[in-house]
């Protein structure tokens, strides 16, 4: 059962395949190339398994081609033919020469597979050498390299000229139905060329094609604008020519081309039902030019600096402005302009997905114009809801480790937005309804957006406290809540219960760990240094968390007690919880206000002689309106600011490349990937 692939006999029979991979040079003017590029690529590349089988079936051809290419120079000639076609592509697209455009797209498909194979078997120096035309002089056994300088451009190598041509396709060729495949394959080829990063054990800047891209400073703004425009305008699924035959066979129908021989050799019998295999989920997500462009942008902007110099692509993203903004003063620092409204709408639709979330983070964090645009939206709930849902789903998942980076980014975006006072007020004035993902058994019928953010952040910290012990997530969630605390307004009873419940959970765990440390200290022989260190770290993190929650409660009482009667009720109901903080040096200054509130309102409730929940709350709510605003001790306003770590490249680069292997429809043999665990 399963896939049966047999290519040996077909390879021997295929004249075009043998000629391309043979030792005899092929002239760049030979009609062979037009014949090679004339095929309908009908393999369904949306399936990882199909791509793996196709790639594996070509292994012998790839190996033979690689071995003979150093003698024949046919790979370099293939590059030369493509470069010549590239110079004619603009005019051909304008004249709607569909045959020429189709053949050019096919040449890029062939190159993509060849580049993928070559990159994993050659050093960077050897690979660059393959791009140069080679000729053997008469009577000599040595190869001589003839550099192709038949057009100007100042490129040091043909390899550099090649990747520049791919960039020019993206920036100069209009995206039509006839050219969209060429655009997609150009971006995929660029991604393949810089994918050698994945075959290194650690993040490196010594990636030759990445260096070429970073050196194209004059093209950076235009290139980034084209990629961002693709994200906005080209979100439809890329056209496919897949044909499914009976018995689920894969038919590779390629007219008079190297691929035709495989029509007989690749077939799939009906396999047993499988949702996953060693390649992960079998199907790639829907392939769009927007998604490919998003991926390429991220690979370029994730380096703060490159070789000690400013990253021109990151700078271009930081300096882009809104094309719809009318200003009498031109900003000379503007890199390019795009429609922020369209971009905002796209993020509202896609922020739950990892690649758009990462791009949103880059823009929110680095581009002040876009951040201010987002904060000024009257429908900001359309963006915040998917972000909060991404955070909730991440921490609720049984496989948190596999989604932790996406969860971190959702948290950081919320933290960055919470730095703005207007945002902190607005979320408590915005109501959302029918939230069915927070708790499946009982959807939230109506809640403020601020209340929902609090619930999810509190749940995140709670789960982190009892299960994950991830200090990074812990600190950032509490920081976002602290930033918002002065603006807490009209919190529901449910939200207030969760806040106090989190304080209770952290307090209980703190007491438990302190007791464990004391017991270990009494028996020093059984105490390992690492265990003692971990206990100390956990206790410190819990103390910081408890203090932050007490500071949040103080900020809310100081600034908005009149509008938070449910919080006052929850504090009264759980008054015993606060007693243990009186004598703790880290907390005692923060419970003075809490006990001022407890004493005042408990006296009023006793005098009112009411016992039911509703009656007690009504008494508190009426008394809160008359509460003197200057009665409580003032504290400095809580404000935490997100500061990006200097070594974020070690976080982003492996994460981005993992996402690319999972989403972009490009097959990379997982056994050769060293930067991350490809099968995990």
Order of alpha helices (4+ residues) and beta strands (2+ residues): beta-alpha-alpha-alpha-alpha-alpha-alpha-alpha-alpha-beta-beta-alpha-alpha-alpha-alpha-beta-beta-beta-alpha-beta-beta-alpha-beta-beta-alpha-alpha-alpha-alpha-alpha-alpha-beta-beta-alpha-alpha-alpha-alpha-alpha-alpha-alpha-alpha-alpha
